[in-house]
Amino acid sequence: MARTRYAPDRGLTVRMTATMFLLGLVFVAFVVVIIGIMSAIGASVGAIVFIAILLGGGLAFTSLFYSDKIALSTAGARIVTPQQAPELHGIVDRLCALADMDKPTVAIAPTNLPNAFATGRNSKHSVLCVTQGLMDRLDSAELEGVLAHEMSHVAHKDVQVMTYASLLAIIAGLLVRFAFYGELFGGGRGRSNNNGNAALIFLAMMVVSAVVYAISFLLIRLLSRYRELAADRSGALLTGQPSVLKSALIKVSGAMSQIPTQDLRSAEPLNAFFFAPALNLRSPKASLSKAFSTHPSLEKRIEQLDKIQRQLGQVSPE
């Protein structure tokens, strides 16, 4: 975990370790099956696998080292100086002092969508972005609670963890596409010369890759939901005001539910980074929606914050 004053989260460490272990098992099984396929069909599959690994590694590398720039560009955000946004910078400075961590680049996205995100491979290469909609709706204390949550993602190196965890899913997803298009466009000519069963083998590779992708996807989503709970906990303990973070969460979630669906969908690329999800707000009881969600339910987050408030011996303002 990061060397900051953010409270360590053993539950997060255990879940991260367990997820990586399970993904490792899936990867080993995946490699064994792919080797079997390669031995049965020859070098053509080996080339496909090599290209998928090369592209997957390149995508993961780009995501890790340029996530801050990509996220800012996607959000249409602009970097602001302390002179341009003194109150926002003042809150960030206070949190950095409390957490004993490097100050991230601060940016504002000119959208009415009330949200925030932080990303970057480490605290020296990180960005913290808030939307104008969030700043318009929250008071200073609530905004500090949200930013404490977001900065904990950087302190705990969540971008690194999720990038490493996603690598297998990226490779498996590429293999599914390669196998599908290889069958669709011109695979038959080579198959008739090399192996009469090549079609079945390519189909098997597609199925195995799809299963691996699905398992990896669900494990990563499960870890992502706990990361959000861990960030709530760490942020609340850093500021010592879980009730304020709870108030901010309720305000943001309520405001998000009033945003037009078209605007929410335009924010989909950043959904995993956001403080509150921009999607799946219309059907909170849908089991599939919960399984695929990057964030835990609002009820679960509020329940945890209430528990932290009781542990701190504070009286609920309600």
Order of alpha helices (4+ residues) and beta strands (2+ residues): alpha-alpha-beta-alpha-beta-beta-beta-alpha-alpha-alpha-alpha-alpha-alpha-alpha-alpha-alpha
